[in-house]
Amino acid sequence: MYLPMILFAKKRYAGYKYEQYGCAPVLESKGIETIRRDGIEATQKIMTKVFMELFENRNLSSLRVIIQSPKE
């Protein structure tokens, strides 16, 4: 089960995956920049952090800080 989840297009999505009751969720993404190998590693890291922040806190204003910060 995925909760929350973002559907971009057919075969392109990201979300927290729950496999068992009571277990911690795992970020799973398919067909987007977090797992594609034709992009750069910085894009993958930033997108992963953005998704995790969005799914955990559901606060869009905090995403600007993640994108603009030069830290890893």
C-alpha positions in Angstrom: 0.0 0.0 0.0 1.3 3.5 -0.9 0.4 6.4 1.4 1.1 9.2 0.5 1.7 8.9 -3.2 2.4 11.2 -6.2 1.4 10.0 -9.7 3.2 11.9 -12.4 2.1 9.9 -15.4 1.7 6.4 -16.5 4.5 4.3 -15.0 5.9 7.3 -13.2 5.3 7.6 -9.4 6.8 8.1 -6.0 5.4 7.2 -2.6 5.9 5.6 0.8 5.4 1.9 0.5 4.0 0.0 3.5 4.4 -3.8 3.2 3.4 -4.9 6.7 1.3 -3.4 9.5 3.4 -1.6 12.0 6.6 -1.5 9.9 8.3 1.7 8.8 7.5 2.9 5.3 10.1 2.8 2.4 10.3 5.5 -0.2 9.7 3.8 -3.6 9.9 5.7 -6.9 9.6 4.4 -10.4 10.4 6.2 -13.7 11.5 9.5 -12.2 14.9 11.1 -11.6 15.5 9.5 -8.3 16.3 6.1 -9.9 17.2 6.9 -13.5 20.9 6.5 -14.4 21.0 9.0 -17.3 21.0 12.0 -14.9 23.4 13.3 -12.4 23.8 12.1 -8.8 23.0 15.6 -7.3 19.5 15.5 -8.9 18.8 12.1 -7.5 19.8 13.1 -4.0 17.8 16.4 -4.1 14.7 14.7 -5.4 14.9 11.9 -2.8 15.2 14.5 0.0 12.4 16.6 -1.4 10.1 13.5 -1.6 11.0 12.4 2.0 10.4 15.9 3.4 7.1 16.3 1.5 5.8 12.9 2.6 6.9 13.2 6.2 5.9 16.8 7.0 3.6 17.7 4.1 5.0 21.3 4.2 5.7 22.9 0.8 7.5 25.9 2.3 10.3 23.7 3.7 11.1 22.3 0.3 12.6 25.6 -0.8 15.2 25.3 1.9 16.2 21.9 0.7 16.5 22.9 -2.9 18.4 26.1 -2.3 20.9 24.7 0.3 24.3 23.8 -0.9 24.7 21.1 1.8 24.4 17.4 1.0 
